[in-house]
Amino acid sequence: MKWQQSLSLYTERRVLVMLALGFSSGLPLLLVFGTLSFWLREAGVSRTSIGFFSWVALAYGVKWLWSPLVDRMPLPLLSRLMGRRRSWMLFSQLVIMAALAGMAVSDPTANLTQLALFALAVAFASATQDIVIDAYRIESAPERLQGALAAAYMTGYRLAMIMAGAGALAIAAWAGSDTGYDMGGWRIAYLAMAGCMVVGVITCLLLHEPNVDLSEQQRVQHEHKQQLISHGWPRWLAGLAAFGKSAVVSPFADFFRRYGWNALLILGLIASYRIADVVMGVMANPFYVDMGFSKTEIATVTKVYGVIMTLAGAALGGVLVGRFGTLRILMLGALLTAGTNLLFALMSQMGPDVRLLTVIISLDNLSAGIATAAFVTYLSSLTNVAFSATQYALFSSVMLLLPKFMAGFSGLAVDSMGYAVFFTGTAAIGLPVLVLIAMVTRRVPGKL
């Protein structure tokens, strides 16, 4: 594919739709992860507690548990009016808005448990929204567009992170204090973030339901039900068992049937690909606070300029995937992501220099954009469209489960070893990923 053809993919209507859906998907994550860790640290919560608090985001790592329900179970009234994808999308977005409003009125200095419960609700609803949007993306376009869709999705995602990061910090500083803790500022910031979810709601209402032929899986489910009835099962129990096999067992059996024992190698790669990035990410904002940067400096450099570089990286990654193949760019992204963590170790020894911060954030986010565009494309390529929601939820859950779990101990690591050793360690744990990519390239031929 020529460079001009590669770039023209970004003018497709379906690619532009994913920009808005990416925004809706990306907004909640920082509000229960990076921005929340800044809020907690400013409120005087210990780094160790912040690290454990990040386990709220493990909801993203276990979403495969309820993805079969999202994939196949209709919502009363909504599914008849909007279809199976759009109904779940709208429902999850409304829950996110309500839970963010709940976080806005929860002061961590007075009721940390209440804040944690609302954050958990945001995480679960956000993970559900991700299940639906990922399925919609896979079902709405052919494979040739998936790289561009992934890049557009990540662009919207990162624009939302500007809003949830820089936007939330700027609002909290404007409505409260730029250098000290003020609950009033955080309350207004999180209410404003709840209002920003209207972008996703409007997009959902304007979308068309993707046209997917489900006749084959419905036929198989019906035949299995009739077999159970013929063996004396009550009709209601036979229907429930047939649904369970079709919705839960079949998607996982299909993946292992297609890849055999290599499926375990692929899952190992998925489980470890983002480990260096995620484990480091929990302590990034506490690091900025401890280094002495103000909210305004962090918002300007890390949450605006840095995210813009991520957008550039995502767009570049989408083009590179089209030109050189997914696995090669996957390897490049893993190498760059691990390497840029060493730059944070350097900054921990240099002191709070805004110019150095700008350079490091630029390189780190450019690398992250390239890596993420390639990774999302790779996960999409593994998915059978007949089971898109469940299989992609499995892959993206495996992607986050181990990194999020290990990230919970990041505060303990910093408290015991210091930032320099911690950032160096996060770079080191990303290196085995390169070996796994090489093994997948060799043992799963013809896969992008």
N, C-alpha and C positions, 0 to 999 in steps of 0.2 A: 504494500500500500504506500503510495506517495505521501510526502509530507502535507501537500495541499488537501488530499483526500482525508487524511487523518484529522486535520484541523476542521474540515467541513462537518464532521460528525457533531460538533458542538452547536450547530444551528438547528438540529432536529428538535421538534416540539417536545418529544418525550424526554429529551435531555434537559430541556428548560424546566419541565415539571419536576424532575428530580432535584433541581436546585432548591425549589421551595420545600419539598419534602425533606431534603437534607437539613434545611434550617430547622424544621420542626423536630427532627430527630436529634440534632446536635444541641439544642438549647438546654434540655434538662441535665445533661451529663455533668457539665462543670458545676452546676448548682448543687449537686450532691457529691462533688469530688473536689476540683481545684479551688473554686470560689468559696465553697463551704469550708475548706481547710483554712483559707485565709481568714474568714469570719471567725472560726473557732480559735485560731491562734491569737487573733487580735483581742478576743474576749478572755484570753488567759488560759485556755485549755492547753494541757501539756501536749508535746509532740507525740509521746507514746499513745495518748488517748486519741489524738487525731489519726494516727496510723490505724488503730483498731476501728475508729469511726468509718474509715474508708471501706470497711467490709460491707457497708450498706450497698456499695456498688456491685457486690457479688450477685445481686439479682440479675445483672446482665450475664453472669456466667452460668446461671441455672435456668435460663429462660426456655431451654429445650424441654423442660419438664411439663410446661403448659402450652408449648407451641402446637401440639396436635389438636388441642381444643380450639385454639385461635385459627388453625388451618381448616378445621372441619365443622365446628359447632356454630350454628347460627345464633345470633342475638335476637331476642324477642322484638318484633316490630322493625327494629333498625335494619336487620338483614334483608327483610322483604322490601324495604324502601330503598336501600342503598347497595345491596350486594354484600358478599361475605368479606371482601377486603375493606371496603370503605366504611362499613359499619363498625368493625373492630378498630379501625383507624380513628374514627371520630370518638368512640367511647374512651379509648386510651388517652386521647388529647384532653378531653374534658376532665378526666381524673387527674391528670398532671396539673392542670390549671388549679383545681381545688386543693391539691396537696401542696403546691407551691405557696398558695395563700396561707395554708396552715403553717408552713415553715416561717412565713413572714411574721407571724404573731407569736413565735416561740423564741424566747430569749435563752441562749445557751448558758448564761450565768445563773439563771433561775430555774430552768427546766430543760436540762439537756436530753432527758429521755423523750419528752414530747417532740423536740426537734428531730431526734433520731427516728421516731415513728413516722412522722410526716416525710422525712427524707427517704425512708424505706418505701413509703407509698409512691413517691415520685419515681424511685428507681424501678419498682415493679411495673408501674404504668408505662414508664419510658421504655423498658425492655419489651413490653407487649407491643408498643407502637413500632419499635424496631423490627419485631417479627413481621408485622404486617407490611411495613414499607419495603423491607428487603424482598418479601414475596412479590409485592406489586412491581418492584423494579425488575425482577427476574422474568415475571410473566408478561410484562408490557412491551418487551422489545427483544429482537433476536440477538444472538451471541455477538455479532459484529458491532453492535452498539453498546455492549456491556462495559467496555473500557471507558467510553465517553460518559455513560450513565454513572459509573463509579466515580469518575472525576467530578462530574456535576454535583453528584450527591455529596462528595467530600467538600466541594466549594461551599455549598449551602450549609453543610455541617460546620465548617470553620467560620463562616460568617456568623452563624449562631453563637459560636464560641467567642467571637468578638463581643457580641451582645451580652452573653452570660458571663464573660470575663471582664473585659474593659468596661462594658456598659454598666454591669452591676457594681463594679468598683467605683466608677465615676459617679453613679447615682448615690451610692452610699457615702462617698466623700462630699458630694454637693449637699445632700440632705442631712448629713451628720457631721463627721470630722474626717479630715484627710490623713491625720497622723495618729489619732487615738480612737478608742472604741466608743461607738455611739449606736445603741440599739435602734433608735429611730431611723437612722440612715439605712441600716440593713433591712428594716421592715419595708420601707418604701422601695428599696431596690428589688426585693423579692416579689413584691406585689406587681411592680413593673414587668418583671420577668414572666409572671403568670399572664399578664396581658399580652405579651409578645407571642404567646402560643396561638393567638388568633390567626397568625399566618398559616399555621398548619390546618386549622379548622376551615378557613376559607378555601384553601387548596383542596382539601378533602371533599368539600361540598361541590367543587367545580369539576372534579375528576370523573372519568368514565371507568366503570368496572372493567378490568382486563378480561378478555375473552379466552378462557382456558377450557379445553375439552376434558371433562371429568367423567365421561361416560364409561371408560374402561374400569376405573377404580370403583365406580358405583356398581357396575356389573359384577365385579369380583366380590364386593361387599354383599350384594344381594344373594349371590350364589352361596357364599359362606353361611349366611343367615339361614337360607333354605336347607342347607346340609345339617345344620345344628337342630333345626326344627324337626327334620326327618329322623334325627336320633333321639327325639323325645324332649328336647329343651323347650321350656316355655318361650313363647314368641318374644316377649319383652327382653328376656335374658339372652336369647339368641341374637336379637338386634343389637344389644349392648356389646356382646362379645365380638360380633362381626364389625361393629364400628371401631372397637378397640384394636382389632387386628389391622384394619385398613388405615386407621389414623395414627396408631402408635408403632406397631410392629413393622408394617410394610415399608415405611420410609427408611428405617435403619437397616432392614434386611436388604433393601434395594442398593444402598450404598456399599455394603460389604459384598454383595453379589457381584457388583460391577468391578470392584477393586481387589477382592480377595484379601490375602494377608497384607498387601500393600496399604490397605485402608488404615491399619494401625500406624504405619510410618507416616501417612498423610496426616492423621490425627495428632501425632507427635509434633510434626512441623507446625500445625495450626496452633497447638497448645503453647508452643514456646516462641512463636514469631515475634510477639509484641512484649515479651517479658522485660527487656531492657528499658523500653519506653515507659511502660506502665508502672514498674516498681520505682523508677526515678521520679515519675510524675507526681506522686503523692506528696513528696517532700519539696517539690519545686517552690510552691508558694510560701511555706514556712521558711525555706532557705532565703527567699527574697526579703521576707520580713526580718529575719535574723541578721541579714547583711546590712539592713538599714535603709533599703529603698522605700520611698513613699508610695501610696496608692496611685498617685498620678503617674509617677515614673513607671511603675509596673504596668498600669493600664496602657500607657503610650507604647512602651517597648514590647512587652511580652504578649499583650492581649490584642493589640492592633497591628503594629508593624510585623510582629512575629506571625500572626495569623495570616496576614497578607502574603508572607513568604510561603506559608503552608499551601495557600491557594495556588500560588505559582508552582509549587512542587507537585500538587495534585494534577494540575493541568499538564505539566511536563510529564508526569508519570503516565497519564492516560495516553499521550502521544508516543512515549517510549515503549509502552506495552504493545501498541499497534505496530510499531516499527520492528521491535526486537524480540517480542514474545514475553509472556508473563513471568516465567521462571527466572529468566536472566535479570529482569528488573526487580524481581523479588529478592534475588541475591544482592543486587546493588543497594536496595533499600535497607536490608538487614545490616550490611556492612557500614553504611553511613549512619544509621541510627545508633549502633553500638559505639562507633567512633566519636560521635558528637557528645556523648555523655562525658567523655574525658575533658571536654572544654569546661563543663561545670566544675569539675575538680580543680581546674586551673583557676577559675574565677574565685573559688573559695579561698585561695591563697593570695589573690591580688587585691581584694577589697572591693567596695561598692563603686565601680566605675561604670557609668551609664553607657559610654561608648563601647566598652568591652561587652557589656550585657547585650547591646544591640547586635554586635557581630555574632556572638554565640547563639542568640535566639534566632537570628536569620538563618544560620547554617543548620541549626537543629530542626527548625520548622520546615525548611526546604527539604531536608532529608525525610522527615516524617510524612510530608505530602507525597513524595515519590513512593515511599514504602507502602503507604495506605492505599493508594490507587492501585498498585500492583496486587496487594493482598486481597482487596475486595473483589477484583476481577478474578483472581484465582479461586476464591471461595465460590463465586457465582458459577464458575466453570465446572465445579464438582457437583452441582445441584441438578437433580432431575426435576423438570418443570411440573411433573405430576405430584411431587411432594415438596414444592419449593419452600413453603413456610417452615415446615418441620425440619427439613434437612439443613437449610441455611441457619435456622436457629441453633441447631446442634453445632454446626461449624463455628458460628460466632460466639456461642457459649463456651465451647472448648477453648477458643481463642483467648477468652478473658478469665476463665476460672483459675488457672494456676497463677497467672500474673497478679490478679487481684488478691488472691490469698497471700502470696508472698509480699505484696505491697503493704498488707496489714502490719508487717513487722518492720517496715521501713523506719518508723519513728524510733523503735528500740535500737536499730542499727546505727542511726545517726547519733543517738544519745551515748552509745557505747564506743563508737569508732570515729565520729566526726564526719563532716560533709565530704572532705576530700577522699577518704577511703571508701565511703559509701558510693559516691558517683563513679569511682574507679571500678568498684565491684559490680555496679549495674552494667558497665560496659563489658566486663568480662563474661557475665552470664548470658550476654547476647551472642557470643561467638559460636557456641555449638549449633546455633540455628543455621549457620553457613554449611555445616556438614550435613544437616538434614535436608537442606535444599538440594545439595549435590546428589544425595542418595535418591531423593524423589525424582530428580531429573534423569538419573540413570535407570531406575527401576520401574518408573511409570512412563514409558515412552509414548510420544504422541500427545501428551497432555500439555498443550500450549507451549 
